Amino acid sequence: MRTKMRLLGFRGAAVKPLNEEAAAELGAELLGEALVFGVGGLCLYLEYLRQAGQSRRREEQLEQSLAELRDGLERLRGELERLRGGHG
């Protein structure tokens, strides 16, 4: 309860002790909230990793396509030079 009061901004406020049942209920509530936030955070992190992986794969595919286009262009230039040389 003191921690909760500190989180809410109440410094040095007097907190009377909770009975055992209320303390257990508050503890279970805090544990449940921590679990929900933890699972939510994990889901966000995993989604970020998935998106980053997709982006990286997409970039690799674009790089590969660009390299293939460059190779094709070089082959065409070579063929053009060969044809020009044969008729010149």
Secondary structure by P-SEA (a helix, b strand, c coil): caaaaaaacccccccccccaaaaaaaaaaaaaaaaaaaaaaaaaaaaaaaaaaaaaaaaaaaaaaaaaaaaaaaaaaaaaaaaaaaac
